[in-house]
């Protein structure tokens, strides 16, 4: 229970003259924050507050200090007040104005322009924050300017600094035999990559060898980025700062310079590449046995796309495939199905939520949004990467080596109870209580949703009911995968946690299992990586929404059949299943709720903000259900 005088710490969500300290304790309410002390902090800052009373049934408090700043870059619109300039942050008002103290060389300030500003003077109770305008992003109504704003506001750097580029450029074009001295040469093993058609950074390859007893030796070969991006170098510092690559429609903002990500560390076919290999012994039922990790060198025999591997699995001919590689692919397909069944047996959740891809032209302009088909070839790679990640986590846990774990905490019982009621009203029911038996209950719900008219809605709602996975140095399991130990090992080109795990493994191999963590606050690193992942995901979603809205700008007035995915005080949010676009239906819909099929007309598009608005056309579609909004208990 929260009492007057208590001091609490958390993230501040500002809303003009007031804000909320977001609760980090399950079941505890957010704390209302207002008054002059609110001026000390900006939206997203981590603050300490003192509880001073209550308001509207919830505790109220005041800011006592700022623990850490969320960011140093603010994006907003420039305005002029007399001879002074100010920037009004996006989503803020006049009370949130930041004083412009200067501008970067060559930057021309213009009233109404969208701009990014680096904060150099933090706010006090009597003085607004101030800083230097770093870039003019364009006009607020321009979609491209809004994408640049999405990146700048999350401090996602597009360009690499000179020191990082210089280090990358000094690296060799190809590894030499001296580089792989002492490593096993796997040149005669059928090793190959399987990636998307437009992929450039091939950081994982696979191999499979059968045992006489029906078991298997699975090899997951991952680019040895740590060989080139040594700890403490400019490459390492920049990779840690970025945390992850960012994937936008038609372009990638890589964590590492292209010299590494697209060339030296990319497992291209027919050239030697340094790798870390996870060898995993599996029995005929897909149960894992002994695992080992080696520093190796491979030469990929083939660069496959998912579609090519699917064609092989379906029995079709694919050019430039040797008999040994074909046989390996077919064996992998069978093993992947066995691994999927084994994961389901132990309690892993298997989602069928749709994924969408924005297709772009040569200039990077969006031309279509397509729903991605989920192929058996996708599952093949997913299963092998999951198996390797688990094996590495078990290995490091057993050796008591500090590393970045990937944990997924158990869902909140109250949210599960609400989910079971919501989906039950759609006719998707589990005879098992989600609260009493979360794993079995959720598996039963997802199974009941297969082939149901509201399958996609059900999968989305289940995902929303779960907590976000995150990185930590502390022990913990992964609920969604039903794994007691899990980490990210398979993508060091695009994720910094994987690079840290690679250093942990190489330290273990060399007999220095803690060298990689000396002088490192591993838990603080985990929090930063989780935050960079979250910000990258936000920017990616924003860019996709803007691209999708740009395409719908030509379709105003057209009618669509959509599905209600959320009901709010503002109206219903309706998704269009073929494109994944979501828009607001402010009125109409006949009181339809979650999962209802409604016929709507597209009335307006704001491409710059990625927003669509609909009006109702017909409220009596076949298969429509009527669901009244449940009021949550106070």
Buried (B, 14 or more C-beta within 10 A) or exposed (E): EBEEEBEBEBBBBBEEEBBBBEBEEEEEBBBBBBBEBBBBBBBBBBBBBBBBEBBEEEBBBBBBEBBEBBBEBBBBBBBEEEEEBBBBBBEBEEEBBBBBBBBEEEBEBEEEBBBBBBBEBBBEEEEBBBBBBBBBBBBBEBBBBBBBBBBBBBBBBEEBEEEBBEBBEEBEEEBEEEBBEEBEEBEEBBBBBBBEEEBBBBBBBBBBBEEEEEBBBBBBBBBBBBBBBEBEBBBBBBBBBBBBBBBBBBEBBBBBBBBBBBBBBBBBBEBBBBBBBBBBBBBEEBBBEEBEBBBBBBBBBBBBBBEBBBBBBEEEEBEEBEEEBBBBBBBBBEBBBBBBEBBBEEBBBBBEBBEBBBBBEEEEBBEEBEBEEBBBBBBBBBBBBBBBBBBBBBBBBEEEBBBBBBBBBEBBBEBBBBBBEBBEBBBBBBEBBBBEBBBBBBBBBBEBBEEBBBBBBBBBBBEEBBBEBBBBBEEBBBBBBBBEBBBBBBBBBBBBBBBBBBBBBBBBBEEEBEBBBEEBEBBEBBBBBBBBBBBBBBBBEBBBBBBBBBBBBEEEEEEBBBBBBBBEEEBBBBBBBBBBBBBBBBEBBEEBBBBBBBBBBBBBBBBBBBBBBBBBBBBEBEEBBEBEEEEEEE
